[in-house]
Amino acid sequence: MSTLTPQEALVFVMVTMAAADSNLSERELARIGNTVDTLPVFDGYSRDQLVETANRCTAILNEPGGIDQILGMVKASLPERLQETAYAVAIEIASADLHAEQEELRFLQILRDEFELDNLVTAAIERSARVRFRLP
């Protein structure tokens, strides 16, 4: 199992979230790019790196047991202080389509469990996304 940088681990989370429902939409891909372009945690992380990392993640997802391998790599590579950030970027990608499929909700639950995130924290992150992406 290879080690990821924290930025790569966050990209793995976003790509896995986008692929959870087996349909990578243009909105999800655009949201991943926008997230990388705007969040301070990605300062110095280029679009070329994003494409390369997303392709690596997709290749692993297509392997048997790929999701477990990705979760192991992310957990091993992501400092505790960025685990809530990982959940937040996953929510960001899930909200891109303005509707979360059952598979996406399941992946969010796996992240909550894997990182042992506080329920109040995850509820606040989820609420923030609902408010930001509410339709008129």
C-alpha positions, -999 to +999 in steps of 0.1 A: +000+000+000+016+033-011+016+064+010-003+095-002+003+132+006-025+148+025-037+165-007-037+133-026-057+116+002-083+144+000-085+139-038-089+102-033-119+109-009-135+133-035-130+109-064-143+080-044-173+100-034-180+110-070-177+074-081-198+060-053-229+059-074-211+046-105-217+079-123-191+106-123-211+136-134-196+168-150-209+187-120-189+164-096-158+167-117-161+205-119-167+206-081-135+186-075-115+210-096-131+240-079-124+226-045-088+220-054-085+255-068-101+273-038-093+255-005-061+265+013-052+229+020-045+225-018-022+255-021+006+246-046-013+215-058-017+217-096-044+206-120-018+182-135-014+166-101-051+164-097-056+146-129-028+121-121-041+115-086-077+111-098-065+085-124-046+066-097-076+066-075-099+054-103-075+026-112-075+014-076-113+016-073-116-007-103-095-034-085-111-061-063-112-047-028-104-012-042-126+007-018-109-009+012-075-003-002-084+034-007-098+038+028-066+022+042-044+045+022-064+076+031-065+068+068-028+061+069-019+092+050-043+118+064-034+136+097-061+136+123-066+173+119-076+169+083-101+141+088-130+165+093-117+183+061-120+149+043-156+146+054-163+182+044-149+177+008-168+144+005-200+163+014-191+190-011-189+165-039-220+146-028-239+179-029-228+187-065-258+169-080-281+185-054-292+149-045-273+122-027-278+086-039-279+057-014-243+047-024-230+082-016-248+082+018-232+048+025-197+061+017-203+091+040-212+067+068-181+047+061-160+079+064-177+088+097-170+054+111-135+051+097-124+085+111-146+082+143-159+116+136-181+134+162-218+133+153-223+170+160-194+179+138-207+158+109-242+171+113-229+207+112-209+200+080-240+184+064-262+212+075-238+238+061-239+220+027-277+219+027-279+256+034-253+265+008-269+245-020-305+250-013-326+258-043-346+291-044 
